[in-house]
Amino acid sequence: DYGIEAGPKHASSMVLLKRLLDEGAPIHGVGIQGHWSTGRIPYDELDKAISNYASLGLKVSITELDVTIRGASGGQFGRGFGGGRGPGGRRSGGTPPSAEDLKNQAEAYARLFSIFVKHKDAVERVTFWGLSDGRTWRFGQHPLIFDSNNQPKPAYQAIVDVVLQPNDG
């Protein structure tokens, strides 16, 4: 679910899951929708939530992962978030991200994937919510790891670096 990693929604999900598991419900995992923005990612809460769900014997899936560079809304309404068509008929991404925007996004993805790697025994999968910024529901917010021309952004390399680094655990 969206926002299940923090606050009252996380607490109530734990109560519900414990009750259902105690009653014998065949629950094997929990999905955390990862629609975040670079300045608003609940890293500590996410880390704790994964531990909490794992303590119930559940696997965790990170679903719908995207991290926007700008914009407060989801972008699903499509207004004010982009321009026309780019190469190959793809939508262009509106105002291009700055080098600082891309750096912040790469750092955010790296920190997220550090958490996922830390919990590699519990995190079953990570699914991105789209392939490139040219085809995203968060149009004009540059949320994915490939740009509108399907070229890797710094976030892509940041994830690769985290996932491939030697791990002492």
N, C-alpha and C positions, 0 to 999 in steps of 0.2 A: 504494500500500500504506500501511498505518498505521505511523507512526514511521519512514518511509523518509527523512525530512529530516535526521536527525541520527545521530551515533554510528556504531557498527559496521554497523548496517543500511544506513545511507547509503553507507558505504565499500564494502560488499559489493555494493550495487546498482550502483555505478559500475563495479566490476570486471566484473560480469555483463553490464551493458549494453554496455560497450566490447567485450567478447568477442563478444557476439551481433551487434553492428553490424559488427565486423571480419569476421565469418563471413557477412555479407550478410543477416541477419535483417531483415525489413521492420518495424522499430520506428520509430515516428514521435513517440511521446510517452510521458510518465510521469505517473501520477496520485499525488498526495500527499493522503492522507486527512487532513482537518483537524479532528480531534476533540481540542480543547484546552480548558483551563480558564484563567480570567483570570490566575492566578498562575503558570501553568506553560506558557508558550508559548515555544518555542525560536526567537525572532525571528532572531538572528544565524545560527543553523544553517539556518533556512529560507531566508534571503536567499542564503546560500552554496550551498545545495543547488540552488536554482533556477538560479543561475549555472553550477553544475557540469553540470546536465542540459542547459542551453542550449549549453554548450561542446561537447557531443556532437551538436549539431544537433537536439535534441529539443524539442518543445513540452511545456509543463507544464500540467496541469489540477489545480486545487485541488478536491478532491471531498469530499463529506460534511462540509462546513464547519459547525461549531457551536462556540461558546465558552461553557462553563458558568460560572455565577456561583459555584456551590458544589457540593460533592460530588466524591468521588474516583473513584467507579465510573462506568461508562458509563451506568448507570441502566436498562439494558435489562431488568433483572429486576423492576423496578417496585415494589420494597418500600422503604418508608421515604422515598419521594421525592415524595409528593403527597397531595392530599386527594380530595374527592369531585367531583361534577359542578358545573360553572359554568353561565353563561348559554348557552342553546341546546344544553344537554346535553354541552358540552365539559368535559373534566376540568379542575378548578381546579389551580393550580400549587403547592399546598402553601403554605409560608411565603413571603409576597411578598418580592421583592427590595427592599433599601433603596435610597435615593437614591445612596449610596456604591457599592453593588453595581452599579447601572446605569451610574454614571460610569466605574467600572473596566472594565466590559464594553465600553462605548463606546470607551474609550481603547485597549483591546486590539484591537477590530475596526478602528479607525482605523489603528493601527500595522501590522496585517496588510495592510490594503488599500494602505497606503503602499508596502509591499514589493511587492505585486502590481502596482501602477502603475509602480513603478521598473522592473520586469521585464516591461512590457507587450508587448514583442516576443516574449517567451518564454511568458508565461502566456496560454494559449489560452482558458481559462474558469474560472469559480468557480461551484461548485454547492453551495448550502446543503443541509444534511441535515434538511430539514423546512421548514415555512412559519411555524409559530407555536409558542409555548411550550405551547399547549393540545394539540398533537399532535406530540410529540417522543419519541424513544426515551430521551432523557435527562430524563425526567419529573421535575419538581420542582427542576431545576437551572437553569431559565430560560436555555437556550443560544442561542436564536434572536433575530432582530431584530424580531419582532412578538410581543406578549404573548399571553396566553391568550384575550383578546378580539379578537385580530387587529389591535390598534392598534400603530403603530410605537413602538419603544423608542428611547432615545437612541442606541443603536448604529446604528440605521437612518440617522439624520441624520449621524452621524459618518462612515459609509461614503460617503454622498452627498457630503459636504463634501470628502473626500479625492479621490474620483473626479472631481469637477467643478472642483477647484482648478486654476488655471493651472499648466502644467507646463513647465519649462525644458528638458526632455529629450525 
